[in-house]
C-alpha cells in the first residue's frame, strides 16, 4: 500500500490554474524526484501536500488514512505535518534560535519531549549531517550549505515518515550543493522516503528511484528513473532532457 | 535673576521635585509602558492573524486614539468616568489613559515588526509540527520584539515626558510639584529649567538602559 497517494489535486492562484489535477503515488522507501521547467507547478504541488498552500480540490491518502484536500480540518493538517518533514529552498532556519534549538524546537514545543531527550536526538541527527560541532551557532553565522544541512537535521529529528525537499540546493554554489546532496544521498541509502523537487539531474538519475516530470500544471511522464532517463516516452520529456543535458 | 537666593531655591527645591519624579512620574510611565506593551502585543497579534471582527475593533481603537490628543483623552476620562459612577483616583486614571494611548501607537510598531519577520519562519514552524500560538511565542514574537525594541523604548522615553500632562487632571507629579514651588516663590524660570533638567536626567538614564538592552538582546549572531 502506498504511503502517500494524491488524486486529482487542483490549485489555482486567482484565475491561473497552477495544478490541473495531479496524481502522485509514493511507496515507503521511494525517493521521488519531481522535475520540470520553472512554473510547471512542482513547488506548488509540494506545498499543497503539506498545506502551506490551500489545495482547491483532490484527495489525499497518507499513512493509511483518506482525506478530502479541499475540506481538510486543521487537526488533520496538524496530524499529517507531525509525520512529515519539509526542507525549503531558502532553509528557513529559525533566525532567533541557535543550531541546537532549531533542531529541538519541533520536539520540545510541538511534541512535549523533555529537553534532555530532545538534545540527545538533536545531536544524533546533527552528527548525521556533519553539523554536530556547530550547536551554539546562529543561522546567520553559517554558510548556505551548513544551514541547509541543519534544516535537514531539523526535518529528521521528528522521525518523519516522509521528507519533502523543495529545491534544496537551488540557492547554493556547486561546492555547497554537493555537500547537501551527499547528505540526501545517505538518507536515501538508509531508506528514507523522500520527494525532491529539483533541478539536479544527476541526483534525479543516480539517487532517486522514481521520476515525475511536470509541465504546465500536469504530470507529463513518470516512471522509474532508469526508464525515464534512458527511455523517455513523451516528446515534451525528450525535449526537456535534451535541453538539460550537459 | 541668578543670585544667591535663586541658587538656594534651586538647591532646596531639587530633592522636593526629584522625589515626585521618582515617586509619581517614573512609576506612572513604567506601569503605563508595561500595560501599553501588553495591549500592543494583543492588538498587533489580532491584526497579524487577521481575526475577523476583533481586528476591525482594533483598527477602530487605533483610529480613535491616534486621532485625538492625549491631553483631551485625559480630560475625557477624568470628567467622563464619574458620570458612569466610576470614581477612580487621578493617578489610576492617568495610568489607564497613558496605557490605552501608548498601546495604540505601540500596536502599530509591533504589527510592523511582526510583518517584517519573513513568512518562511512561520512556514518552517508549521512544518516541524508547531501550532500557530507556539510559533508566535517561540519564533515570531521574539524576533519582532528585537526589531521593535528601539521604537518601543522611544515610546517609553516619550511617555516619561508626557507624564507632565497628568498635572492637568490633578495628579501631583513632578511638574505639578514644580508649579507649586514656583508659585510660592514667584521665581518661575529657574525652577522650570530645573525640572527640565530632571526630565533630561531621567531620559538620559533611559537612553543608557536602551543601549545596554540592545547589546544584551544581541542580534542572533548578525555582525553589525
Interface residues (C-beta under 8 A of the other chain):
Chain A: X50 X51 X52 X78 X81 X82 X84 X85 X86 X88 X90 X92 X93 X94 X95 X96 X97 X105 X106 X109 X110 X111 X137 X138 X139 X140 X141 X154 X155 X157 X158
Chain B: X118 X120 X121 X123 X124 X125 X126 X127 X128 X129 X130 X131 X134 X138 X139 X142 X143 X146 X220 X221 X222
